[in-house]
Each structure stands twice: as structure tokens, then as C-alpha cells.
Amino acid sequence: MIQRRKVIVGAVGMAAAAAAAGCSSSGKADGGTDWVEPAANIEQVAPVRLSVTPANGDTEVLPVKPIVVSAADGKLQSVTVTSGKAKIDGAIQDDGTWRSVEDLAYGKKYKVSVTATDGAGKTTTEDSTFTTLKPENIARVTFQANGMLALKEGRTYGAGQPVIVAFSRAVNKNAAEKAIEIKTSPEVKGKFFWKDDKTVHWRPAKYWAAGTTVKVSVGMFGVKLGKTTYGARNASTHFKIGRQLIAVSDNRTHLTKVYINGKLVRTMKCSLGKGGGTTGANGESISYWTAGGPHVVLGKKRKHTMSSASYGVTDPKDPNYYVSENIEFCTRISYSGEYLHAAPWNGSLGRANLSHGCINLSTADAKWVYNNFLVGDIVDVRNTPRELPIWNGIGDWTVPFDKYGRR
């Protein structure tokens, strides 16, 4: 068989040579042998072409930008992305490309090693490198219940508790707001209010309904929040609104009434600020009226010492000087030092206003408040000539919703 194949091949070769010499135009070679067409050339296999994004040598790459690798005229076999000892995870997608599935880090150099095969199974390997952006400044985020307490994830708060996001440095407000996502159930619309360039509040038009859940996420990693500032990392939290408790303290009737989910549950005799005022150590005006408007509970202390020295009156001969030690069952409602607290020395509860601005209660009522009020509950002070400023505690609810958040 091997010899016969050689003979046939030889004949084909001779016929082809004769035809090439123009000795026959009849399709027959000399000797009557049929002419055989030569075998077609073997098809050439296209080399595999690799594409890597970010490209080799790229700098200032955003760390949230995915790495994408593709192979034209071939198939990816493996992709490895490393930065030092760290390895970046990824996966081949349905379209055949490889895509990273995790964020990168700021200011790092990454190496991408790709192996692919062409249509004939030939293997090609390529390496490339790029570096990510290294911000001049980064901003971190914390979640606050108020300026004195951090928000505890998963905790239950009162119906007046706003969302408070505190950045570690001044940020661009528009960029920051776009990075913040707030989801509530039931769903409500709300507005942002910037206390300063670092702290933003968000509240709905009305007090939260009982049982509302609130989820907050700040997707700021890789986001430009200022000229030279980027978000350090993404952050999230969630909390729940308990029963809706609203206390109404009336400066005229000397009564504080507590409503839970719209139902009156307790009426308490009280004594509010006596009015008038003095001048503080720095020349500021100190008022002895209890500030009017909706306050929000900021925190509680079992015992607390209150003194006029807190605002600069330190002379015992001054008629406005006082020191009251170990006052019991103190529930704070403003940064300036307004509390609901026990005042067993005040014989005018329910009849006259004699305090320096706090809401005086009997020991039994103050204890009930201390045991039942939550951070975020509402204490609405009415019929007093002085208004609570928005910055003095959580004064967000003192501003009508249509004016809330205006810069």
C-alpha cells in the first residue's frame, strides 16, 4: 500500500507538470491518465488577540472600575490579578470575557496575567500592569443619633429621629447627597439638611410612623467628594422606629401630656422656665425661658449635676448662681442643657414656671419618663416666647418641611 501511494502521487505530480507546460488542453494527461486537482492549502489559524481594561501602563485608575479581559479569535483559559500578595477575584462571564468582582484599593499597582488559546489550541500568555488613584484626602463616615451619641445599628429609636450622616472632613454637598441612599418601609419622601459642611440630616415631612424601618447606605468609595477628597469606603446602617411617642409640654397650663400612637397615656404636672435671663461668660445672652417647639430626646442620665457655671455664672453672690447635685432621672432634650428631670424641691409643679429652662417634674413622673422615653422621642414645648434653634439639639422639626434643607 505504501508503494502504491507513492506511484499515484508520482503520477499526479507528472500530470500536474504536463498541464503546467501547456502540453494538454483536453483535461487528459499523456498516456490517458485523468488530471487530479492539487489539494487545497491548509487554512491559516488567526492568532488570539487579548484586550485588558485598564490598559497596560494606565495610572490614576478608579478602584471601583472593574478589570475586564477578553480574547478575540480565541478563548480565555485563566486570568490572575495580583497586587503584592493580594489576589483579586473575578469570573468568566456568559459572553466569554473575564470581569473582576471586587473593588480594588487606592494607590496600588496591579498585575494582570492572562492565558488564552487560539483555534488551533496554541497558548498565548500576556502580562500587563496599571496603578490606581491615590487621593490626597479621604473622607470617612459615621452615623449619629445626635451630636452626643452614635447611632447604634439595629436599635429602636423614637419618631423624631432623623438620619444623620457625619463625614470626617468637609465634602461637596451635591456629591455627598448623591452617594447617600435611604430606604424606608413604609416608603416616605424626605429632604436633606446640612448642619455644616460635614454633617447632613435627612427627615420625612412628618414624624415617623410606628414600626418604620430605615436603611441607610453611603456608596462613596471611589467617589470624588471634593477637589482632592474621595470617599474612604462604603458604609451602611439600619434602625427601627418604635411606638410613636409625642410629649406635649405646655408653658401656660403647666402640664406635660404624653401620647403613644395618638392615645393619651399620662398627664404630668410640670414647671418650665421662669423667663428672663442673664449674660454668659462670653457675653452671650442666656435665656431662662424653656425653648419652644419640637425637641428630640438626646439621651438620659440617672443622676446629673446642674450648675450655672455651665454658661459662665460662677459667683455665688449672683442671684442667678446655682449648683444642684445628683438631680435624678434626667432626660435631655437640647444641647444647651434642657432636661425633663425630678424636682422635688419645686412646690409649684402644675401651677407656675420656676426653673432655669428645664421641665421640672415630680420624682415619680421623671422616673416614668426616664424608663419609657427613647432617644429620638418628641417633646413638643408650646406657648413659650423663645423658639428652639435648629442647631440646638435636634431642632429639625421646628422648620416647616417646605423650608427644610434650603441652603
Buried (B, 14 or more C-beta within 10 A) or exposed (E): EEEEEEEEEEBBEBBBEBBEEEEEEEEBBEEEEEBBEEEEEEEEEEEBEBEBBBEEEBEEBBBBBBBBBBBEEBEBBEBBBEBEEEEBEBEBEEEEBBBBEEBBEBEBEBEBBBBBBBEEEEEBEBEBBBBBBBBEBBBEBBBBBBBEEEBEEEBBBBBBBBBBBBBBEBBBBEBBBEBBEBEBEEEBEBBBBBBEBBBBBBBBEEBBBBBBEBBBBBBBBBBBBBEEBBBBBBBEBBBBBBBBBBBBBBBEBBBBBBBBEEEEEBEBBBBBBBBEBBEBEEEEEBBBBBBBBBBBBBBBBEEBEBBBEBBBBEEEEEEBBEEBEEBBBBBBBBBBBBBBBBBBEBEBBBEEBBBBBBBBBBEEBBBBBBEBBBBBBBBBBEEBEBBBBBEBBBBBBBBEBEEBBEE
